[in-house]
């Protein structure tokens, strides 16, 4: 069954590679927030504030600032283009795939499980909105979550806490993962882990206070007050579990539930998975929540569900049981798989953007 695991992994990874290759060099926005996100990075380079009173020139997005830093460094080195600003997301995506594979290979005690896990996560690229190679905060956010989970699984609590804390300053839902990791560490050995947990939360509080004071309260308003004022559509909370998870991720969702039930909800993975599901449900329940809200849940479900599936496929045992496991994994991959053409901009789009750019340049040359 190892060759089947390799085949499944290769299908997911290969499809993702072809999709990204057809998008990364596109000189115009692939998604409506890319241009303004690049503007945030450029403001960092220019020494202008990200969080200040809204004006006709600039209104900040409702995200913490960390993800804009690597974008700013990239455009400083390569020029102020969308292609340059996408490179940090591409590196983050590659690192996420590596860490997903590493974590699952360690949990299943088989390197082929790592290839399988990375491939399934890669196949979820379209399911999660095709956001992981864009000039947006999502790629770094998911990398930090997966890295924190991987370090927690490797019994590196300080690194895990630091990564979860960093995720909270990339996207607000990272606080849920910091809480989950802290709860697990205190529950396992409060005497050993209490000071690292206190240090992580203390560092987060200090960073929040510094950013709030340095921006005359605008950081708090953009990142905390405005998102908190958005209404929560309660009907979407349950629909996230029953539609976003069980309809599109039935094998991962059911396997994760059975695995956690078997282990009686023990282990850091259970709390991190709950954090991912809560993050997804809250994201979906807020007005305007797009498919990228599925990313934390997808990542945690892969980390929890793929190791037992891989063990069932790869471990010695009855051929019928291994074939059933392979069939289930193949079904999940088929549900997630989307062709590269679904997310690759057609040539007509490039020509239309080029014509628009030329028209705008002519208008600017004529004085408006």
C-alpha positions in Angstrom: 0.0 0.0 0.0 3.0 2.3 0.2 2.9 3.0 -3.5 -0.8 4.0 -3.2 0.1 6.4 -0.4 2.8 7.9 -2.5 0.5 8.1 -5.5 -2.2 9.9 -3.4 0.4 12.3 -2.0 1.8 13.0 -5.5 -1.6 13.8 -6.9 -2.3 16.4 -4.3 1.2 17.9 -4.3 1.5 17.8 -8.1 -1.9 19.5 -8.6 -0.9 22.2 -6.2 2.4 22.8 -7.8 0.8 23.1 -11.3 -1.8 25.5 -9.9 0.7 27.7 -8.1 3.0 27.8 -11.1 0.2 29.1 -13.3 -0.6 31.9 -10.8 2.5 33.1 -9.2 3.7 35.2 -12.1 0.4 36.9 -12.7 1.2 40.6 -12.5 -2.3 41.7 -11.4 -4.5 40.9 -8.5 -5.6 37.3 -8.2 -8.0 38.3 -5.4 -9.5 41.6 -4.5 -7.5 42.3 -1.3 -4.0 41.6 -2.8 -3.4 45.2 -4.0 -4.4 46.8 -0.7 -2.4 44.3 1.3 0.7 45.2 -0.8 -0.1 48.8 0.1 0.2 47.9 3.8 3.6 46.4 3.2 4.7 49.5 1.3 3.6 51.7 4.2 5.9 49.8 6.5 8.8 50.5 4.2 7.8 54.2 4.0 7.6 54.6 7.7 3.9 55.4 7.6 1.6 54.1 10.3 -0.6 51.1 9.6 -3.1 51.9 12.3 -4.3 55.5 12.3 -7.4 57.5 11.7 -9.1 56.4 8.4 -8.5 58.8 5.5 -9.1 59.0 1.8 -5.6 57.8 1.3 -5.6 54.7 3.5 -7.8 52.6 5.8 -6.2 49.6 7.4 -7.4 46.1 7.2 -8.6 44.5 10.4 -5.6 42.2 10.9 -2.6 42.4 13.2 0.6 43.5 11.5 3.0 40.5 11.6 2.3 39.1 8.1 3.1 42.5 6.5 6.7 42.3 7.6 8.0 39.5 5.3 6.0 41.1 2.4 7.8 44.4 3.1 11.2 42.7 3.2 10.4 40.9 -0.1 9.3 44.0 -2.0 12.3 46.0 -0.5 14.6 43.5 -2.1 12.7 42.7 -5.4 10.6 45.8 -6.0 7.0 46.8 -5.2 5.1 44.2 -7.3 2.5 41.7 -6.4 4.7 38.9 -7.6 7.5 39.9 -5.2 4.9 40.2 -2.4 3.6 36.7 -3.1 7.0 35.1 -2.4 6.7 35.0 1.4 3.3 33.2 1.0 4.9 30.7 -1.3 7.7 30.0 1.1 5.2 29.8 4.0 3.1 27.3 1.9 6.2 25.1 1.2 7.2 25.2 4.9 3.6 24.3 5.9 3.6 21.2 3.6 6.9 20.1 5.0 5.8 20.5 8.6 2.4 18.7 8.0 4.4 15.8 6.5 6.9 15.8 9.3 4.3 15.9 12.0 2.2 13.1 10.5 5.2 10.9 9.7 6.3 11.1 13.3 2.8 10.4 14.6 2.3 7.4 12.3 5.9 6.3 12.5 6.2 6.0 8.7 7.6 8.6 6.3 5.0 7.6 3.7 2.4 8.9 6.0 4.0 12.3 5.8 3.8 12.3 2.0 0.2 11.3 2.2 -0.6 14.0 4.7 1.1 16.7 2.7 -0.7 15.6 -0.4 -4.1 15.7 1.3 -3.5 19.2 2.7 -2.3 20.3 -0.7 -5.5 18.9 -2.3 -7.5 21.2 0.1 -6.0 24.3 -1.5 -9.2 25.0 -3.5 -11.5 23.9 -0.7 -10.0 26.6 1.5 -10.4 29.3 -1.1 -7.1 29.2 -3.0 -5.6 31.7 -0.5 -2.2 30.2 0.4 -0.2 31.8 -2.4 -1.7 35.3 -2.3 -0.5 38.6 -0.9 -2.6 38.0 2.2 -2.0 37.1 5.8 -3.4 33.5 5.5 -0.3 31.6 4.4 1.9 32.9 7.3 -1.0 32.3 9.8 -1.4 28.7 8.8 2.3 28.1 8.8 2.6 29.4 12.4 -0.4 27.2 13.5 1.1 24.1 11.9 4.5 24.8 13.2 3.1 25.3 16.7 1.3 22.0 16.6 4.4 20.3 15.2 6.5 21.6 18.0 3.9 20.7 20.6 3.9 17.2 19.2 7.7 17.1 19.4 7.5 18.1 23.1 9.0 21.6 22.6 6.5 23.6 24.6 8.4 26.9 24.6 8.7 27.0 20.8 5.1 25.9 20.5 3.9 28.7 22.7 6.0 31.3 20.8 4.7 30.2 17.5 1.1 30.2 18.6 1.7 33.7 20.1 3.1 34.9 16.8 0.0 33.5 15.0 -2.2 35.7 17.2 -0.3 38.7 15.8 -0.9 37.5 12.3 -4.6 36.8 12.6 -6.8 37.1 15.6 -7.9 33.5 15.7 -4.4 32.5 16.7 -5.4 33.4 20.3 -7.6 30.3 20.3 -4.5 28.1 19.5 -2.4 29.9 22.2 -5.2 29.2 24.7 -5.4 25.5 23.6 -1.6 25.0 23.8 -1.5 26.7 27.2 -4.4 24.6 28.5 -2.8 21.4 27.4 0.6 22.3 28.9 -0.9 23.3 32.3 -3.1 20.2 32.4 -0.1 17.9 31.8 2.4 19.5 34.2 1.4 22.9 35.7 4.6 23.2 37.7 6.9 22.7 34.8 5.0 24.7 32.2 3.4 27.6 34.2 6.2 30.1 33.8 6.5 29.5 30.0 2.7 29.9 29.7 2.8 33.1 31.8 5.7 34.4 29.8 3.8 33.8 26.5 0.7 35.6 27.6 2.7 38.3 29.3 4.7 38.9 26.1 1.4 39.0 24.1 -0.1 41.5 26.5 3.0 43.7 26.4 3.0 43.6 22.6 -0.6 44.5 22.5 -0.1 47.4 24.9 2.9 48.8 23.0 1.0 48.6 19.7 -2.1 50.2 21.2 -0.2 53.0 22.9 2.1 53.7 19.9 -1.0 54.1 17.6 -3.0 56.2 20.1 -5.5 53.3 20.4 -6.0 52.7 16.7 -4.4 49.2 16.8 -7.0 48.2 19.4 -9.8 49.7 17.4 -8.9 48.1 14.1 -7.8 44.7 15.4 -10.1 44.2 18.4 -13.0 46.6 18.6 -14.2 46.6 15.0 -14.1 42.8 14.5 -15.8 42.3 17.9 -18.6 44.6 16.8 -19.4 42.4 13.8 -22.6 40.4 14.4 -22.3 36.6 14.7 -24.9 34.7 12.6 -25.6 31.8 14.9 -27.1 29.6 12.1 -23.7 29.4 10.5 -22.0 28.0 13.6 -23.6 24.6 13.2 -23.5 24.7 9.4 -19.8 25.0 9.5 -19.5 21.6 11.2 -22.2 19.9 9.1 -21.4 21.4 5.7 -17.8 22.8 5.7 -16.5 19.8 7.6 -18.7 16.7 7.3 -19.9 17.3 3.7 -16.5 18.2 2.2 -14.2 16.5 4.7 -16.2 13.4 5.7 -13.3 11.0 6.0 -11.0 13.4 7.8 -13.9 14.6 10.1 -15.2 11.1 11.0 -11.7 9.7 11.5 -10.7 12.5 13.7 -13.9 12.1 15.8 -13.3 8.4 16.2 -9.7 8.9 17.0 -10.4 11.5 19.7 -13.3 9.4 21.1 -11.0 6.4 21.3 -8.4 8.4 23.1 -11.1 10.0 25.3 -10.1 13.5 24.1 -6.6 13.2 25.5 -3.7 14.9 23.9 -2.7 18.3 22.6 -4.1 17.4 19.2 -7.7 17.3 20.5 -7.5 20.8 21.9 -5.8 22.2 18.8 -8.5 20.5 16.7 -11.2 22.1 18.8 -9.4 25.5 18.4 -9.4 25.0 14.6 -13.1 24.1 14.5 -14.0 27.0 16.7 -11.9 29.4 14.5 -13.6 28.1 11.4 -17.1 28.3 12.9 -16.5 31.9 14.1 -15.0 32.9 10.8 -18.0 31.5 8.9 -20.5 33.1 11.3 -19.1 36.6 10.7 -20.6 38.5 7.7 -18.2 38.2 4.8 -16.5 35.1 6.0 -15.0 33.4 2.9 -13.6 29.9 2.4 -10.3 30.8 3.9 -11.9 30.4 7.3 -11.7 26.7 6.7 -7.9 26.7 6.7 -7.3 26.2 10.5 -9.8 23.3 10.7 -8.4 21.7 7.5 -4.8 21.8 8.9 -5.7 20.4 12.3 -8.0 17.7 10.8 -5.1 16.5 8.6 -2.8 16.4 11.6 -5.2 14.4 13.6 -6.9 12.2 11.1 -4.2 11.2 8.6 -1.9 9.3 11.0 -4.5 6.7 11.9 -5.6 6.4 8.3 -2.0 6.0 7.2 -1.4 3.4 9.9 -4.5 1.5 8.7 -3.2 1.6 5.1 0.5 0.9 5.7 0.7 -1.4 8.8 0.8 -5.1 8.4 -2.6 -6.6 8.6 -5.6 -8.0 6.6 -5.5 -6.9 3.0 -9.2 -6.1 3.1 -8.8 -3.6 6.0 -5.9 -1.9 4.2 -7.8 -1.7 1.0 -10.8 -0.1 2.8 -8.5 2.5 4.4 -7.0 3.2 0.9 -10.5 3.5 -0.6 -11.6 6.0 2.1 -8.4 8.1 1.7 -8.9 8.1 -2.1 -12.5 9.2 -1.7 -11.5 12.1 0.5 -8.8 13.1 -2.0 -11.4 12.9 -4.9 -13.8 15.2 -3.0 -11.1 17.8 -2.4 -9.3 17.6 -5.8 -9.8 20.5 -8.2 -7.9 20.9 -11.5 -5.3 23.7 -11.8 -7.5 25.4 -14.4 -10.1 26.1 -11.7 -7.7 28.6 -10.1 -5.3 29.6 -12.9 -6.2 33.0 -14.5 -6.9 32.6 -18.2 -4.9 34.5 -20.9 -7.9 36.7 -21.5 -7.6 38.1 -17.9 -4.0 39.0 -18.4 -4.8 40.8 -21.6 -7.7 42.7 -20.0 -5.6 43.8 -17.1 -2.9 44.9 -19.4 -5.3 47.0 -21.4 -6.7 48.5 -18.2 -3.2 49.4 -17.0 -2.4 51.1 -20.3 -5.6 53.0 -20.2 -5.0 54.2 -16.7 -1.4 55.2 -17.6 -2.8 57.3 -20.5 -5.3 59.0 -18.2 -2.5 59.8 -15.8 -0.3 61.1 -18.6 -3.2 63.4 -19.7 -3.5 64.8 -16.3 -6.5 62.7 -15.3 
